Amino acid sequence: MAGLYKAILFLNYALLLSVILLGAAKYRILNQKEKQYFHCIAFLFFIELLNLALPYIFRLNDTSFLYPFYIAGEFFLLTGLFIRKLDGPKYALGLTGLLAGGFMISKYGFDYPSNADIAKVVSNIVIICLSGFTLIREIKNTPAQNRFILVDASIFFYYSVSVFIFIIQHQIAELSENDYYIILSANNILSSILYCSFLYTFIRLKK
């Protein structure tokens, strides 16, 4: 199972790099709201790049300190994306920024909550709700207004299943090595589906 996990992982890296390159090429034809999708995927690429670079280049094997930053950044960018698409009030954007910043200050300054996974689950649930509301509204609109509906559906699917996998993983006290790699591989397959939705959408984009 370790071999399968590594194969899927490197496939994910290749897909993510392809999304970044294609997204950068299509950036000029994105409207203001759509550019937020590229910012989200660029942030994820930056995190993955740090996770790869720090151990191999700087010999820093423990990169767990990036986890709270990843949670906060992901929450801020994705909630901001869907709030804009839902035409939400500007104070809602400010509130998500305060929550993300407050979490990082709390975690890095006071190590609270001690288990950052709690914040990850709450963050994912909020993203699921916002992406679900966005999808419901997009279904009622014309196809020309829904250029990223496939990506929105993939985000909703990815975070919904990821939360389920995350909860199941933490309910099991002891995992065998095979079970551990199966769970990681399943999550990476979900990531691949999400990246493919970005690729397909960027390929089809026209002015």
ZAZA-785721 format. One record per residue (C-alpha): residue in one letter; residue number from 1; x, z, y. Coordinates in steps of 0.1 Angstrom, whole numbers, always signed. Each point is the difference from the previous one (the first is absolute). Layout:
<a; NUM; <X; Z; Y>>;
...
END
This chain:
<m; 1; <+0; +0; +0>>;
<a; 2; <+29; +6; +23>>;
<g; 3; <+9; -37; -2>>;
<l; 4; <-35; -11; +8>>;
<y; 5; <-1; +24; +30>>;
<k; 6; <+33; -14; +14>>;
<a; 7; <-12; -36; -5>>;
<i; 8; <-33; +7; +19>>;
<l; 9; <+20; +20; +27>>;
<f; 10; <+23; -29; +7>>;
<l; 11; <-29; -24; +0>>;
<n; 12; <-16; +22; +27>>;
<y; 13; <+32; -1; +21>>;
<a; 14; <+0; -38; -2>>;
<l; 15; <-36; -2; +9>>;
<l; 16; <+4; +24; +29>>;
<l; 17; <+30; -20; +14>>;
<s; 18; <-20; -32; -3>>;
<v; 19; <-29; +16; +19>>;
<i; 20; <+23; +11; +28>>;
<l; 21; <+17; -34; +4>>;
<l; 22; <-33; -19; -1>>;
<g; 23; <-17; +25; +23>>;
<a; 24; <+28; -3; +25>>;
<a; 25; <-4; -38; -1>>;
<k; 26; <-37; +3; +6>>;
<y; 27; <+2; +28; +25>>;
<r; 28; <-7; -22; +31>>;
<i; 29; <-33; -12; -13>>;
<l; 30; <-13; +35; -7>>;
<n; 31; <-25; +15; +25>>;
<q; 32; <+7; +35; +14>>;
<k; 33; <-20; +18; -27>>;
<e; 34; <+16; -21; -28>>;
<k; 35; <+35; +7; +11>>;
<q; 36; <-6; +36; -11>>;
<y; 37; <+0; -12; -36>>;
<f; 38; <+36; -13; +4>>;
<h; 39; <+10; +33; +17>>;
<c; 40; <-14; +19; -30>>;
<i; 41; <+19; -21; -26>>;
<a; 42; <+31; +0; +21>>;
<f; 43; <-1; +38; +0>>;
<l; 44; <-3; +1; -37>>;
<f; 45; <+29; -24; -3>>;
<f; 46; <+21; +22; +22>>;
<i; 47; <-8; +31; -22>>;
<e; 48; <+9; -19; -32>>;
<l; 49; <+32; -13; +16>>;
<l; 50; <+10; +35; +9>>;
<n; 51; <-8; +12; -35>>;
<l; 52; <+23; -26; -14>>;
<a; 53; <+28; +2; +26>>;
<l; 54; <+4; +37; +3>>;
<p; 55; <+10; +7; -36>>;
<y; 56; <+22; -31; -5>>;
<i; 57; <+16; -4; +34>>;
<f; 58; <+1; +35; +14>>;
<r; 59; <+1; +19; -34>>;
<l; 60; <-31; +20; +10>>;
<n; 61; <-18; +4; -33>>;
<d; 62; <-28; +22; +12>>;
<t; 63; <-23; -21; +23>>;
<s; 64; <-30; +24; -3>>;
<f; 65; <+4; +9; +37>>;
<l; 66; <-15; -35; +7>>;
<y; 67; <-33; +8; -17>>;
<p; 68; <-17; +19; +29>>;
<f; 69; <+11; -28; +24>>;
<y; 70; <-14; -26; -24>>;
<i; 71; <-34; +19; -2>>;
<a; 72; <-3; +4; +37>>;
<g; 73; <+10; -36; +8>>;
<e; 74; <-23; -15; -26>>;
<f; 75; <-29; +22; +12>>;
<f; 76; <+6; -9; +37>>;
<l; 77; <+4; -37; -5>>;
<l; 78; <-28; -6; -25>>;
<t; 79; <-26; +22; +17>>;
<g; 80; <+10; -16; +33>>;
<l; 81; <-5; -34; -15>>;
<f; 82; <-35; +7; -13>>;
<i; 83; <-11; +20; +31>>;
<r; 84; <+9; -31; +21>>;
<k; 85; <-19; -23; -24>>;
<l; 86; <-30; +23; +2>>;
<d; 87; <+3; +0; +38>>;
<g; 88; <+3; +37; +0>>;
<p; 89; <+7; +20; +31>>;
<k; 90; <+35; +4; +14>>;
<y; 91; <+0; +37; -4>>;
<a; 92; <-3; -5; -38>>;
<l; 93; <+33; -18; +1>>;
<g; 94; <+15; +28; +19>>;
<l; 95; <-14; +25; -24>>;
<t; 96; <+16; -17; -30>>;
<g; 97; <+33; -1; +18>>;
<l; 98; <-3; +38; +7>>;
<l; 99; <-8; +7; -36>>;
<a; 100; <+29; -21; -13>>;
<g; 101; <+24; +15; +25>>;
<g; 102; <-13; +35; -6>>;
<f; 103; <+5; -4; -38>>;
<m; 104; <+36; -10; +5>>;
<i; 105; <+7; +29; +23>>;
<s; 106; <-17; +24; -23>>;
<k; 107; <+18; -14; -31>>;
<y; 108; <+35; -5; +14>>;
<g; 109; <-1; +31; +23>>;
<f; 110; <-18; +26; -21>>;
<d; 111; <-3; -16; -35>>;
<y; 112; <-38; +2; +1>>;
<p; 113; <-17; -10; -21>>;
<s; 114; <+26; +7; -26>>;
<n; 115; <-15; -27; -22>>;
<a; 116; <-1; -32; +20>>;
<d; 117; <-21; -16; -28>>;
<i; 118; <-31; +17; +15>>;
<a; 119; <+5; -18; +33>>;
<k; 120; <+5; -33; -20>>;
<v; 121; <-33; +4; -18>>;
<v; 122; <-19; +8; +32>>;
<s; 123; <+17; -29; +18>>;
<n; 124; <-10; -24; -28>>;
<i; 125; <-36; +12; +0>>;
<v; 126; <-3; -7; +37>>;
<i; 127; <+15; -34; -4>>;
<i; 128; <-24; -8; -29>>;
<c; 129; <-30; +10; +22>>;
<l; 130; <+11; -21; +30>>;
<s; 131; <+9; -30; -21>>;
<g; 132; <-34; +3; -18>>;
<f; 133; <-19; +1; +33>>;
<t; 134; <+20; -30; +12>>;
<l; 135; <-8; -20; -31>>;
<i; 136; <-37; +7; +3>>;
<r; 137; <+0; -13; +36>>;
<e; 138; <+22; -30; -9>>;
<i; 139; <-24; -11; -27>>;
<k; 140; <-27; -5; +27>>;
<n; 141; <+23; -21; +23>>;
<t; 142; <+9; -37; -3>>;
<p; 143; <+30; -10; -21>>;
<a; 144; <+20; -11; +31>>;
<q; 145; <-1; +36; +12>>;
<n; 146; <+12; +14; -34>>;
<r; 147; <+34; -16; -5>>;
<f; 148; <+14; +32; -15>>;
<i; 149; <-31; +11; -20>>;
<l; 150; <+20; -5; -33>>;
<v; 151; <+28; +23; +13>>;
<d; 152; <-26; +25; +11>>;
<a; 153; <-16; -1; -34>>;
<s; 154; <+34; +4; -17>>;
<i; 155; <+8; +30; +23>>;
<f; 156; <-33; +16; -10>>;
<f; 157; <+6; -6; -37>>;
<y; 158; <+37; +11; +1>>;
<y; 159; <-6; +33; +17>>;
<s; 160; <-32; +8; -20>>;
<v; 161; <+18; -5; -33>>;
<s; 162; <+32; +16; +12>>;
<v; 163; <-18; +32; +10>>;
<f; 164; <-16; +1; -35>>;
<i; 165; <+34; -6; -17>>;
<f; 166; <+16; +26; +23>>;
<i; 167; <-25; +27; -8>>;
<i; 168; <+1; -8; -38>>;
<q; 169; <+38; +2; +1>>;
<h; 170; <+0; +35; +16>>;
<q; 171; <-27; +12; -24>>;
<i; 172; <+23; -5; -29>>;
<a; 173; <+25; +28; -2>>;
<e; 174; <+26; -18; -21>>;
<l; 175; <+5; -37; -3>>;
<s; 176; <+20; -18; -26>>;
<e; 177; <+26; -25; +13>>;
<n; 178; <-22; -29; -12>>;
<d; 179; <-31; +14; +17>>;
<y; 180; <+19; +5; +32>>;
<y; 181; <+12; -36; +0>>;
<i; 182; <-35; -13; -9>>;
<i; 183; <-14; +18; +31>>;
<l; 184; <+28; -13; +22>>;
<s; 185; <-4; -35; -14>>;
<a; 186; <-38; +1; +6>>;
<n; 187; <+6; +10; +36>>;
<n; 188; <+26; -28; +5>>;
<i; 189; <-25; -25; -15>>;
<l; 190; <-25; +10; +27>>;
<s; 191; <+27; -5; +26>>;
<s; 192; <+7; -34; -13>>;
<i; 193; <-37; -9; +3>>;
<l; 194; <+0; +12; +36>>;
<y; 195; <+32; -20; +9>>;
<c; 196; <-15; -31; -17>>;
<s; 197; <-31; +3; +22>>;
<f; 198; <+23; +1; +31>>;
<l; 199; <+19; -31; -12>>;
<y; 200; <-32; -19; -8>>;
<t; 201; <-14; +9; +34>>;
<f; 202; <+31; -9; +20>>;
<i; 203; <+3; -33; -19>>;
<r; 204; <-35; -10; +10>>;
<l; 205; <+2; +10; +36>>;
<k; 206; <-3; -27; +25>>;
<k; 207; <-2; +0; +38>>;
END
